[in-house]
Amino acid sequence: MKNGDLSRTKKIQAKIRPVTKISISEEIAQQIMDLIANGDLKPGQRLPSERELCKDFGAGRSSLREALRCLSIMGVLNARVGEGTSVALDGEKFLGKIVEWRLITEKHDIENLLEVRIALEGIAAAKVAAFAGKEDLVRIDDLIEKMEGALNDAKRFAVLDLEFHVTLAKASQNALLFDLISMIRGQLVRGLSKVLLLPHALTLSLKEHTAIAQAIKRGNPEAAQKAMQSHLGAALKRYEDAMGKQLPARERSAKSESPR
């Protein structure tokens, strides 16, 4: 091990505390996560050896290995035979997995998810307007044309609607933004399908998507962001209308009287 690596290893070991909790592997994993979050362990950096870590944590090898295994599954660490264990280079994948897990395991109000989506996709549209290439613009035009041809087919329109938003998220050139938008969109599929069944919903949606596309073609990030947020705000309103029509009269009344 080089002198620089040895020095960094000793600094890391000095910050490790003997574990005391019942779930030893959980505390080991938390301490390693803290070291990464604080910048003491950097992407690509190797961890001390198992023997050194066991000594510093005051823990057995089985508990240490369980903690390292869990962090490897989560994508925080990379473990390779003969090379030891190192911090993963791509932290965005780990963050994406955490967010995805929370979306899967926790109940979220669709209206709240739509509000988050408005913020994220507004940023994505602005970035596309600023950096879109010729191929991106051709793809966006093609999708608008296909959406025009699907105004009498709600299912087909829904597929193209999804493709439009995914295309913009990819063209934003921000992998984390794309992952977050995709995960939130996945939780909204059922709710969005109800929106498109409302009278004139397809026509209104096409008009809004067209406004987004035109702002992007003009290379105007501010207009693209505003058009996207206006579209998704209208979609939120249509969702509320769709759900209002499906609720019993008493529930509709309570919903309308509740503070926003």
ChimeraX commands (.cxc) that place a marker at each C-alpha (Angstrom):
marker #1 position 0.00,0.00,0.00 radius 0.5
marker #1 position 1.34,3.45,-0.94 radius 0.5
marker #1 position 2.20,6.01,1.77 radius 0.5
marker #1 position -0.74,8.25,0.75 radius 0.5
marker #1 position -3.17,5.34,0.91 radius 0.5
marker #1 position -1.73,4.26,4.27 radius 0.5
marker #1 position -2.19,7.77,5.67 radius 0.5
marker #1 position -5.83,7.93,4.49 radius 0.5
marker #1 position -6.49,4.47,5.91 radius 0.5
marker #1 position -5.16,5.46,9.33 radius 0.5
marker #1 position -7.35,8.60,9.33 radius 0.5
marker #1 position -10.42,6.50,8.52 radius 0.5
marker #1 position -9.56,3.94,11.20 radius 0.5
marker #1 position -9.17,6.73,13.76 radius 0.5
marker #1 position -12.80,7.76,13.18 radius 0.5
marker #1 position -14.23,4.25,13.58 radius 0.5
marker #1 position -15.86,3.54,16.95 radius 0.5
marker #1 position -16.38,0.13,18.55 radius 0.5
marker #1 position -19.99,-0.95,17.90 radius 0.5
marker #1 position -22.41,-1.23,20.79 radius 0.5
marker #1 position -25.87,-1.79,19.34 radius 0.5
marker #1 position -27.71,-5.12,19.26 radius 0.5
marker #1 position -27.69,-5.02,15.45 radius 0.5
marker #1 position -23.92,-4.87,15.01 radius 0.5
marker #1 position -23.94,-5.19,11.24 radius 0.5
marker #1 position -26.46,-2.33,10.98 radius 0.5
marker #1 position -24.24,0.02,13.01 radius 0.5
marker #1 position -21.17,-0.95,10.98 radius 0.5
marker #1 position -23.06,-0.16,7.77 radius 0.5
marker #1 position -24.23,3.18,9.22 radius 0.5
marker #1 position -20.70,4.17,10.22 radius 0.5
marker #1 position -19.38,3.36,6.75 radius 0.5
marker #1 position -22.21,5.39,5.22 radius 0.5
marker #1 position -21.31,8.31,7.51 radius 0.5
marker #1 position -17.66,8.11,6.44 radius 0.5
marker #1 position -18.76,8.28,2.79 radius 0.5
marker #1 position -21.21,11.12,3.43 radius 0.5
marker #1 position -18.53,13.14,5.28 radius 0.5
marker #1 position -16.03,12.65,2.47 radius 0.5
marker #1 position -13.61,10.58,4.56 radius 0.5
marker #1 position -14.21,7.67,2.18 radius 0.5
marker #1 position -14.25,8.80,-1.44 radius 0.5
marker #1 position -15.59,7.11,-4.60 radius 0.5
marker #1 position -13.19,4.40,-5.73 radius 0.5
marker #1 position -11.26,4.36,-2.44 radius 0.5
marker #1 position -10.48,0.98,-0.88 radius 0.5
marker #1 position -11.56,0.19,2.65 radius 0.5
marker #1 position -9.06,-1.12,5.22 radius 0.5
marker #1 position -8.67,-4.90,5.37 radius 0.5
marker #1 position -11.26,-7.07,7.09 radius 0.5
marker #1 position -8.84,-7.76,9.95 radius 0.5
marker #1 position -8.27,-4.03,10.52 radius 0.5
marker #1 position -11.98,-3.22,10.30 radius 0.5
marker #1 position -12.93,-5.97,12.74 radius 0.5
marker #1 position -10.36,-4.64,15.21 radius 0.5
marker #1 position -11.49,-1.01,14.82 radius 0.5
marker #1 position -15.20,-1.80,15.07 radius 0.5
marker #1 position -14.66,-4.27,17.88 radius 0.5
marker #1 position -16.83,-6.70,15.95 radius 0.5
marker #1 position -16.65,-10.23,14.62 radius 0.5
marker #1 position -15.92,-11.06,10.99 radius 0.5
marker #1 position -19.44,-12.40,10.34 radius 0.5
marker #1 position -21.05,-9.09,11.41 radius 0.5
marker #1 position -18.59,-7.09,9.32 radius 0.5
marker #1 position -19.14,-9.25,6.26 radius 0.5
marker #1 position -22.93,-8.94,6.62 radius 0.5
marker #1 position -22.65,-5.15,6.71 radius 0.5
marker #1 position -20.33,-5.07,3.69 radius 0.5
marker #1 position -22.58,-7.48,1.81 radius 0.5
marker #1 position -25.67,-5.30,2.41 radius 0.5
marker #1 position -23.84,-2.15,1.29 radius 0.5
marker #1 position -22.63,-3.98,-1.82 radius 0.5
marker #1 position -26.18,-5.07,-2.70 radius 0.5
marker #1 position -27.33,-1.47,-2.30 radius 0.5
marker #1 position -24.60,-0.31,-4.67 radius 0.5
marker #1 position -22.65,1.68,-2.07 radius 0.5
marker #1 position -19.61,-0.62,-2.13 radius 0.5
marker #1 position -17.89,-2.80,-4.72 radius 0.5
marker #1 position -16.38,-6.06,-3.48 radius 0.5
marker #1 position -13.99,-7.94,-5.77 radius 0.5
marker #1 position -12.11,-11.13,-4.97 radius 0.5
marker #1 position -8.42,-10.39,-4.61 radius 0.5
marker #1 position -8.92,-6.63,-4.75 radius 0.5
marker #1 position -10.76,-5.97,-1.51 radius 0.5
marker #1 position -13.74,-3.68,-1.03 radius 0.5
marker #1 position -13.97,-0.12,-2.34 radius 0.5
marker #1 position -16.53,2.69,-2.45 radius 0.5
marker #1 position -18.63,2.59,-5.62 radius 0.5
marker #1 position -17.78,5.22,-8.22 radius 0.5
marker #1 position -21.40,5.89,-9.22 radius 0.5
marker #1 position -23.19,7.37,-6.21 radius 0.5
marker #1 position -26.20,8.39,-8.32 radius 0.5
marker #1 position -27.25,4.75,-8.67 radius 0.5
marker #1 position -27.32,4.35,-4.90 radius 0.5
marker #1 position -29.39,7.48,-4.39 radius 0.5
marker #1 position -31.77,6.30,-7.09 radius 0.5
marker #1 position -32.22,2.95,-5.35 radius 0.5
marker #1 position -32.99,4.63,-2.03 radius 0.5
marker #1 position -35.62,6.89,-3.59 radius 0.5
marker #1 position -37.10,3.98,-5.55 radius 0.5
marker #1 position -37.35,1.87,-2.39 radius 0.5
marker #1 position -39.14,4.68,-0.55 radius 0.5
marker #1 position -41.59,5.10,-3.41 radius 0.5
marker #1 position -42.32,1.37,-3.44 radius 0.5
marker #1 position -42.66,0.84,0.31 radius 0.5
marker #1 position -44.38,4.06,1.37 radius 0.5
marker #1 position -47.84,5.30,0.45 radius 0.5
marker #1 position -47.73,8.62,-1.34 radius 0.5
marker #1 position -50.62,10.87,-2.28 radius 0.5
marker #1 position -50.72,11.10,-6.07 radius 0.5
marker #1 position -51.24,14.84,-5.83 radius 0.5
marker #1 position -47.96,15.17,-3.88 radius 0.5
marker #1 position -46.11,13.10,-6.46 radius 0.5
marker #1 position -47.53,15.25,-9.25 radius 0.5
marker #1 position -46.30,18.37,-7.47 radius 0.5
marker #1 position -42.77,16.92,-7.21 radius 0.5
marker #1 position -42.97,15.92,-10.86 radius 0.5
marker #1 position -43.83,19.51,-11.84 radius 0.5
marker #1 position -40.58,20.73,-10.29 radius 0.5
marker #1 position -38.35,17.98,-11.72 radius 0.5
marker #1 position -39.74,17.93,-15.25 radius 0.5
marker #1 position -39.70,21.72,-15.42 radius 0.5
marker #1 position -35.94,21.59,-14.87 radius 0.5
marker #1 position -35.58,18.78,-17.41 radius 0.5
marker #1 position -37.46,20.75,-20.10 radius 0.5
marker #1 position -35.28,23.80,-19.50 radius 0.5
marker #1 position -32.11,21.73,-19.84 radius 0.5
marker #1 position -33.36,20.16,-23.07 radius 0.5
marker #1 position -34.13,23.59,-24.52 radius 0.5
marker #1 position -30.59,24.66,-23.69 radius 0.5
marker #1 position -28.69,21.58,-24.85 radius 0.5
marker #1 position -30.89,19.52,-27.21 radius 0.5
marker #1 position -29.20,18.15,-30.30 radius 0.5
marker #1 position -30.69,17.75,-33.77 radius 0.5
marker #1 position -31.64,14.12,-33.11 radius 0.5
marker #1 position -33.49,15.12,-29.92 radius 0.5
marker #1 position -35.50,17.75,-31.79 radius 0.5
marker #1 position -36.41,15.32,-34.58 radius 0.5
marker #1 position -37.54,12.75,-32.00 radius 0.5
marker #1 position -39.70,15.31,-30.18 radius 0.5
marker #1 position -41.33,16.45,-33.45 radius 0.5
marker #1 position -42.03,12.84,-34.38 radius 0.5
marker #1 position -43.74,12.18,-31.05 radius 0.5
marker #1 position -45.95,15.27,-31.38 radius 0.5
marker #1 position -46.99,14.11,-34.85 radius 0.5
marker #1 position -47.83,10.63,-33.54 radius 0.5
marker #1 position -49.83,12.10,-30.65 radius 0.5
marker #1 position -51.89,14.09,-33.16 radius 0.5
marker #1 position -52.71,10.82,-34.91 radius 0.5
marker #1 position -53.76,9.13,-31.65 radius 0.5
marker #1 position -56.41,11.58,-30.48 radius 0.5
marker #1 position -59.09,8.92,-30.93 radius 0.5
marker #1 position -57.13,6.25,-29.07 radius 0.5
marker #1 position -56.61,7.03,-25.38 radius 0.5
marker #1 position -54.39,3.99,-24.74 radius 0.5
marker #1 position -52.10,4.78,-27.66 radius 0.5
marker #1 position -51.99,8.44,-26.65 radius 0.5
marker #1 position -51.03,7.46,-23.08 radius 0.5
marker #1 position -48.08,5.41,-24.40 radius 0.5
marker #1 position -46.89,8.34,-26.53 radius 0.5
marker #1 position -47.42,10.76,-23.63 radius 0.5
marker #1 position -45.11,8.62,-21.49 radius 0.5
marker #1 position -42.56,8.37,-24.30 radius 0.5
marker #1 position -42.55,12.15,-24.74 radius 0.5
marker #1 position -41.71,12.79,-21.10 radius 0.5
marker #1 position -39.14,9.99,-20.93 radius 0.5
marker #1 position -37.49,11.33,-24.10 radius 0.5
marker #1 position -37.14,14.78,-22.55 radius 0.5
marker #1 position -35.80,13.33,-19.31 radius 0.5
marker #1 position -33.13,11.43,-21.24 radius 0.5
marker #1 position -32.28,14.46,-23.36 radius 0.5
marker #1 position -31.74,16.53,-20.19 radius 0.5
marker #1 position -28.30,14.83,-19.97 radius 0.5
marker #1 position -28.77,14.33,-16.24 radius 0.5
marker #1 position -28.92,10.63,-15.30 radius 0.5
marker #1 position -30.17,11.26,-11.77 radius 0.5
marker #1 position -32.92,13.57,-13.01 radius 0.5
marker #1 position -33.96,10.88,-15.51 radius 0.5
marker #1 position -34.06,8.19,-12.79 radius 0.5
marker #1 position -36.14,10.32,-10.42 radius 0.5
marker #1 position -38.64,11.35,-13.11 radius 0.5
marker #1 position -38.97,7.73,-14.29 radius 0.5
marker #1 position -39.56,6.41,-10.77 radius 0.5
marker #1 position -42.20,9.01,-9.95 radius 0.5
marker #1 position -43.87,8.50,-13.31 radius 0.5
marker #1 position -44.05,4.76,-12.59 radius 0.5
marker #1 position -46.03,5.46,-9.42 radius 0.5
marker #1 position -48.49,7.65,-11.35 radius 0.5
marker #1 position -49.47,5.30,-14.17 radius 0.5
marker #1 position -52.94,4.42,-12.85 radius 0.5
marker #1 position -53.82,7.97,-11.89 radius 0.5
marker #1 position -52.70,9.41,-15.22 radius 0.5
marker #1 position -54.74,6.88,-17.18 radius 0.5
marker #1 position -57.88,8.22,-15.48 radius 0.5
marker #1 position -56.99,11.79,-16.46 radius 0.5
marker #1 position -56.99,10.97,-20.18 radius 0.5
marker #1 position -60.56,9.67,-19.96 radius 0.5
marker #1 position -61.95,13.11,-19.17 radius 0.5
marker #1 position -63.74,15.03,-21.96 radius 0.5
marker #1 position -61.29,16.96,-24.17 radius 0.5
marker #1 position -58.34,15.71,-22.08 radius 0.5
marker #1 position -56.44,14.38,-25.11 radius 0.5
marker #1 position -56.90,17.57,-27.13 radius 0.5
marker #1 position -55.79,19.75,-24.20 radius 0.5
marker #1 position -52.83,17.50,-23.48 radius 0.5
marker #1 position -51.69,17.61,-27.11 radius 0.5
marker #1 position -51.88,21.42,-27.11 radius 0.5
marker #1 position -49.76,21.55,-23.94 radius 0.5
marker #1 position -47.17,19.09,-25.26 radius 0.5
marker #1 position -46.95,21.08,-28.49 radius 0.5
marker #1 position -46.23,24.28,-26.51 radius 0.5
marker #1 position -43.40,22.49,-24.70 radius 0.5
marker #1 position -41.94,21.21,-27.97 radius 0.5
marker #1 position -42.10,24.64,-29.60 radius 0.5
marker #1 position -40.31,26.29,-26.67 radius 0.5
marker #1 position -37.58,23.66,-26.86 radius 0.5
marker #1 position -37.18,24.14,-30.62 radius 0.5
marker #1 position -36.78,27.89,-30.04 radius 0.5
marker #1 position -34.01,27.13,-27.56 radius 0.5
marker #1 position -35.80,29.04,-24.82 radius 0.5
marker #1 position -35.18,27.28,-21.45 radius 0.5
marker #1 position -37.41,29.65,-19.45 radius 0.5
marker #1 position -40.35,29.21,-21.83 radius 0.5
marker #1 position -39.82,25.41,-21.93 radius 0.5
marker #1 position -39.83,25.17,-18.15 radius 0.5
marker #1 position -42.92,27.35,-17.89 radius 0.5
marker #1 position -44.74,25.32,-20.59 radius 0.5
marker #1 position -43.89,22.03,-18.86 radius 0.5
marker #1 position -44.99,23.27,-15.45 radius 0.5
marker #1 position -48.19,24.69,-16.94 radius 0.5
marker #1 position -48.94,21.33,-18.60 radius 0.5
marker #1 position -48.31,19.31,-15.45 radius 0.5
marker #1 position -50.26,21.81,-13.33 radius 0.5
marker #1 position -53.20,21.37,-15.70 radius 0.5
marker #1 position -52.77,17.58,-15.49 radius 0.5
marker #1 position -52.93,17.83,-11.70 radius 0.5
marker #1 position -56.15,19.82,-11.94 radius 0.5
marker #1 position -57.62,17.28,-14.38 radius 0.5
marker #1 position -56.65,14.48,-12.00 radius 0.5
marker #1 position -58.46,16.23,-9.15 radius 0.5
marker #1 position -61.50,16.64,-11.39 radius 0.5
marker #1 position -61.36,12.97,-12.43 radius 0.5
marker #1 position -61.15,11.78,-8.83 radius 0.5
marker #1 position -63.85,14.21,-7.73 radius 0.5
marker #1 position -66.31,12.67,-10.18 radius 0.5
marker #1 position -65.56,9.17,-8.85 radius 0.5
marker #1 position -66.03,10.06,-5.16 radius 0.5
marker #1 position -69.45,9.80,-3.48 radius 0.5
marker #1 position -71.20,13.16,-3.02 radius 0.5
marker #1 position -70.40,13.30,0.70 radius 0.5
marker #1 position -66.67,12.71,0.09 radius 0.5
marker #1 position -66.59,15.24,-2.74 radius 0.5
marker #1 position -68.08,17.83,-0.41 radius 0.5
marker #1 position -65.55,17.09,2.34 radius 0.5
marker #1 position -62.68,17.26,-0.16 radius 0.5
marker #1 position -63.83,20.63,-1.51 radius 0.5
marker #1 position -64.14,22.07,1.99 radius 0.5
marker #1 position -60.76,20.83,3.24 radius 0.5
marker #1 position -57.93,23.45,3.28 radius 0.5
marker #1 position -55.27,23.19,0.55 radius 0.5
marker link #1:1,2 radius 0.2
marker link #1:2,3 radius 0.2
marker link #1:3,4 radius 0.2
marker link #1:4,5 radius 0.2
marker link #1:5,6 radius 0.2
marker link #1:6,7 radius 0.2
marker link #1:7,8 radius 0.2
marker link #1:8,9 radius 0.2
marker link #1:9,10 radius 0.2
marker link #1:10,11 radius 0.2
marker link #1:11,12 radius 0.2
marker link #1:12,13 radius 0.2
marker link #1:13,14 radius 0.2
marker link #1:14,15 radius 0.2
marker link #1:15,16 radius 0.2
marker link #1:16,17 radius 0.2
marker link #1:17,18 radius 0.2
marker link #1:18,19 radius 0.2
marker link #1:19,20 radius 0.2
marker link #1:20,21 radius 0.2
marker link #1:21,22 radius 0.2
marker link #1:22,23 radius 0.2
marker link #1:23,24 radius 0.2
marker link #1:24,25 radius 0.2
marker link #1:25,26 radius 0.2
marker link #1:26,27 radius 0.2
marker link #1:27,28 radius 0.2
marker link #1:28,29 radius 0.2
marker link #1:29,30 radius 0.2
marker link #1:30,31 radius 0.2
marker link #1:31,32 radius 0.2
marker link #1:32,33 radius 0.2
marker link #1:33,34 radius 0.2
marker link #1:34,35 radius 0.2
marker link #1:35,36 radius 0.2
marker link #1:36,37 radius 0.2
marker link #1:37,38 radius 0.2
marker link #1:38,39 radius 0.2
marker link #1:39,40 radius 0.2
marker link #1:40,41 radius 0.2
marker link #1:41,42 radius 0.2
marker link #1:42,43 radius 0.2
marker link #1:43,44 radius 0.2
marker link #1:44,45 radius 0.2
marker link #1:45,46 radius 0.2
marker link #1:46,47 radius 0.2
marker link #1:47,48 radius 0.2
marker link #1:48,49 radius 0.2
marker link #1:49,50 radius 0.2
marker link #1:50,51 radius 0.2
marker link #1:51,52 radius 0.2
marker link #1:52,53 radius 0.2
marker link #1:53,54 radius 0.2
marker link #1:54,55 radius 0.2
marker link #1:55,56 radius 0.2
marker link #1:56,57 radius 0.2
marker link #1:57,58 radius 0.2
marker link #1:58,59 radius 0.2
marker link #1:59,60 radius 0.2
marker link #1:60,61 radius 0.2
marker link #1:61,62 radius 0.2
marker link #1:62,63 radius 0.2
marker link #1:63,64 radius 0.2
marker link #1:64,65 radius 0.2
marker link #1:65,66 radius 0.2
marker link #1:66,67 radius 0.2
marker link #1:67,68 radius 0.2
marker link #1:68,69 radius 0.2
marker link #1:69,70 radius 0.2
marker link #1:70,71 radius 0.2
marker link #1:71,72 radius 0.2
marker link #1:72,73 radius 0.2
marker link #1:73,74 radius 0.2
marker link #1:74,75 radius 0.2
marker link #1:75,76 radius 0.2
marker link #1:76,77 radius 0.2
marker link #1:77,78 radius 0.2
marker link #1:78,79 radius 0.2
marker link #1:79,80 radius 0.2
marker link #1:80,81 radius 0.2
marker link #1:81,82 radius 0.2
marker link #1:82,83 radius 0.2
marker link #1:83,84 radius 0.2
marker link #1:84,85 radius 0.2
marker link #1:85,86 radius 0.2
marker link #1:86,87 radius 0.2
marker link #1:87,88 radius 0.2
marker link #1:88,89 radius 0.2
marker link #1:89,90 radius 0.2
marker link #1:90,91 radius 0.2
marker link #1:91,92 radius 0.2
marker link #1:92,93 radius 0.2
marker link #1:93,94 radius 0.2
marker link #1:94,95 radius 0.2
marker link #1:95,96 radius 0.2
marker link #1:96,97 radius 0.2
marker link #1:97,98 radius 0.2
marker link #1:98,99 radius 0.2
marker link #1:99,100 radius 0.2
marker link #1:100,101 radius 0.2
marker link #1:101,102 radius 0.2
marker link #1:102,103 radius 0.2
marker link #1:103,104 radius 0.2
marker link #1:104,105 radius 0.2
marker link #1:105,106 radius 0.2
marker link #1:106,107 radius 0.2
marker link #1:107,108 radius 0.2
marker link #1:108,109 radius 0.2
marker link #1:109,110 radius 0.2
marker link #1:110,111 radius 0.2
marker link #1:111,112 radius 0.2
marker link #1:112,113 radius 0.2
marker link #1:113,114 radius 0.2
marker link #1:114,115 radius 0.2
marker link #1:115,116 radius 0.2
marker link #1:116,117 radius 0.2
marker link #1:117,118 radius 0.2
marker link #1:118,119 radius 0.2
marker link #1:119,120 radius 0.2
marker link #1:120,121 radius 0.2
marker link #1:121,122 radius 0.2
marker link #1:122,123 radius 0.2
marker link #1:123,124 radius 0.2
marker link #1:124,125 radius 0.2
marker link #1:125,126 radius 0.2
marker link #1:126,127 radius 0.2
marker link #1:127,128 radius 0.2
marker link #1:128,129 radius 0.2
marker link #1:129,130 radius 0.2
marker link #1:130,131 radius 0.2
marker link #1:131,132 radius 0.2
marker link #1:132,133 radius 0.2
marker link #1:133,134 radius 0.2
marker link #1:134,135 radius 0.2
marker link #1:135,136 radius 0.2
marker link #1:136,137 radius 0.2
marker link #1:137,138 radius 0.2
marker link #1:138,139 radius 0.2
marker link #1:139,140 radius 0.2
marker link #1:140,141 radius 0.2
marker link #1:141,142 radius 0.2
marker link #1:142,143 radius 0.2
marker link #1:143,144 radius 0.2
marker link #1:144,145 radius 0.2
marker link #1:145,146 radius 0.2
marker link #1:146,147 radius 0.2
marker link #1:147,148 radius 0.2
marker link #1:148,149 radius 0.2
marker link #1:149,150 radius 0.2
marker link #1:150,151 radius 0.2
marker link #1:151,152 radius 0.2
marker link #1:152,153 radius 0.2
marker link #1:153,154 radius 0.2
marker link #1:154,155 radius 0.2
marker link #1:155,156 radius 0.2
marker link #1:156,157 radius 0.2
marker link #1:157,158 radius 0.2
marker link #1:158,159 radius 0.2
marker link #1:159,160 radius 0.2
marker link #1:160,161 radius 0.2
marker link #1:161,162 radius 0.2
marker link #1:162,163 radius 0.2
marker link #1:163,164 radius 0.2
marker link #1:164,165 radius 0.2
marker link #1:165,166 radius 0.2
marker link #1:166,167 radius 0.2
marker link #1:167,168 radius 0.2
marker link #1:168,169 radius 0.2
marker link #1:169,170 radius 0.2
marker link #1:170,171 radius 0.2
marker link #1:171,172 radius 0.2
marker link #1:172,173 radius 0.2
marker link #1:173,174 radius 0.2
marker link #1:174,175 radius 0.2
marker link #1:175,176 radius 0.2
marker link #1:176,177 radius 0.2
marker link #1:177,178 radius 0.2
marker link #1:178,179 radius 0.2
marker link #1:179,180 radius 0.2
marker link #1:180,181 radius 0.2
marker link #1:181,182 radius 0.2
marker link #1:182,183 radius 0.2
marker link #1:183,184 radius 0.2
marker link #1:184,185 radius 0.2
marker link #1:185,186 radius 0.2
marker link #1:186,187 radius 0.2
marker link #1:187,188 radius 0.2
marker link #1:188,189 radius 0.2
marker link #1:189,190 radius 0.2
marker link #1:190,191 radius 0.2
marker link #1:191,192 radius 0.2
marker link #1:192,193 radius 0.2
marker link #1:193,194 radius 0.2
marker link #1:194,195 radius 0.2
marker link #1:195,196 radius 0.2
marker link #1:196,197 radius 0.2
marker link #1:197,198 radius 0.2
marker link #1:198,199 radius 0.2
marker link #1:199,200 radius 0.2
marker link #1:200,201 radius 0.2
marker link #1:201,202 radius 0.2
marker link #1:202,203 radius 0.2
marker link #1:203,204 radius 0.2
marker link #1:204,205 radius 0.2
marker link #1:205,206 radius 0.2
marker link #1:206,207 radius 0.2
marker link #1:207,208 radius 0.2
marker link #1:208,209 radius 0.2
marker link #1:209,210 radius 0.2
marker link #1:210,211 radius 0.2
marker link #1:211,212 radius 0.2
marker link #1:212,213 radius 0.2
marker link #1:213,214 radius 0.2
marker link #1:214,215 radius 0.2
marker link #1:215,216 radius 0.2
marker link #1:216,217 radius 0.2
marker link #1:217,218 radius 0.2
marker link #1:218,219 radius 0.2
marker link #1:219,220 radius 0.2
marker link #1:220,221 radius 0.2
marker link #1:221,222 radius 0.2
marker link #1:222,223 radius 0.2
marker link #1:223,224 radius 0.2
marker link #1:224,225 radius 0.2
marker link #1:225,226 radius 0.2
marker link #1:226,227 radius 0.2
marker link #1:227,228 radius 0.2
marker link #1:228,229 radius 0.2
marker link #1:229,230 radius 0.2
marker link #1:230,231 radius 0.2
marker link #1:231,232 radius 0.2
marker link #1:232,233 radius 0.2
marker link #1:233,234 radius 0.2
marker link #1:234,235 radius 0.2
marker link #1:235,236 radius 0.2
marker link #1:236,237 radius 0.2
marker link #1:237,238 radius 0.2
marker link #1:238,239 radius 0.2
marker link #1:239,240 radius 0.2
marker link #1:240,241 radius 0.2
marker link #1:241,242 radius 0.2
marker link #1:242,243 radius 0.2
marker link #1:243,244 radius 0.2
marker link #1:244,245 radius 0.2
marker link #1:245,246 radius 0.2
marker link #1:246,247 radius 0.2
marker link #1:247,248 radius 0.2
marker link #1:248,249 radius 0.2
marker link #1:249,250 radius 0.2
marker link #1:250,251 radius 0.2
marker link #1:251,252 radius 0.2
marker link #1:252,253 radius 0.2
marker link #1:253,254 radius 0.2
marker link #1:254,255 radius 0.2
marker link #1:255,256 radius 0.2
marker link #1:256,257 radius 0.2
marker link #1:257,258 radius 0.2
marker link #1:258,259 radius 0.2
marker link #1:259,260 radius 0.2
view
